[in-house]
Amino acid sequence: MANVSSKKQAQSIDYHAIEAMESFNSFVKKKNTFLFSITAVFLILYILLPILAFQPVLQQKFFGNITGVWVYSAGLFIMTIVLCTVYVKKAASFDKAAAAVLAEYQAKGGK
């Protein structure tokens, strides 16, 4: 029964009206800019590992017998943790912005 009521609710939402709202478009633009930027940083740094692994700069020994490749690889783990933490913190503000867009839609008579 819960499935039937959620279908009725979904059918009553005017998605075209939400898409036409300036606040929605601004929200989507900010979110996409953030997501594509963080994804680009992540991919570029990961793709650079196999490219730089055979370059002289990462073949040098940094600590004892540990070369720059190992240091760079460890840095990728740290980068992943940092990017995930940044995303989790930023997602809370995205949730608030999405709720504000829905509240505006409902204030304008949307259901």
N, C-alpha and C positions, 0 to 999 in steps of 0.2 A: 504494500500500500504506500509505503514511503516513496517508492520509485515513481508511482503515478502522480503523487503530489509534487515531486520535484520536476517532473516533466511539464505539469501545468504551469508551475512557476517559471520555468525556463522559456516556455512559449509566450509568456506575457511580457518578457523583457524586450524592449525595442533597441536592438543592438546598433541599428543605424543611427538612432538618436544619440547614443553614447559615443559612437565613432565621430559624430559631427561636433561634439563638445570640444572646445579649445583646451579645457583642463585635462581631458583624456589624452588628446594629442600631445600636449606638453609632457604629461606623465610618461607616455610611451617613448617619446623622443629621449627624455632623460634616462630612462631605464635601458633603452637600447644602446645609447652612447656608452653608458657604464659597462654593460655586459659585453659589448663588442670590444671595448678598450681592454678590459681585463682578460678577455679571451685571447686577444691579439698578443698581449704581453706574455701570457702563459705559453702560447704556441711558438712564438718567436724564440723565447729562451730555451724551450725544449728542443726545437729544431736545430738550434745552434750547437747543441752538444755533439751530435755526430759530425757536424761540419768542423767544429773547432778541436775535436778530440785528436786529430792528427796534425794540428798546427804546432809549431815550435813553442808558442807561448804556453799552451796547456801541457806540453810534454816536459816542461821543467819541473824539477823537484821543489816542492814548497816546504814540506816538513819531513825530514828524513827521506824515506823512500816513497812518500806520498806525492804523486804528481798533481798538476793543476786540474787534470780531468776528474780526479776524485774529489777535489775541493769544489769544483764546479757542480759535480753531481750532487754533493751534499747540499750545496746552495739551492739546487732545484727542489729538494725536499723542503727546505726552509721557505722558499718562495711559494710552494704549493700551500703550506700551512698558513702563511701570511695572506695569500690571495683568498683562501677559503674563509679566514677570519674576517677579512674586509668585506667579503660578500655577505656573510651572515649578519654583520652589523648594518650593512647598507640595505639588506632585504627588509629589515624592520621599518626603515623609512619608506621603502617602496610599498609595504603593506598599508602604512598610514596614508600615503598618497592615493592608493587605490580605493581605500575606504572613503576618503574625501571626495573622490570622483563619483563613487556610488551614492554618497549622501547628496551631492549636488544634483545628480540625476533624479533621485527620489524627491528632492525639494522642488524640482521643476515639474513634478507630476508623474514621474516614472514609477513603475510598480516593482 
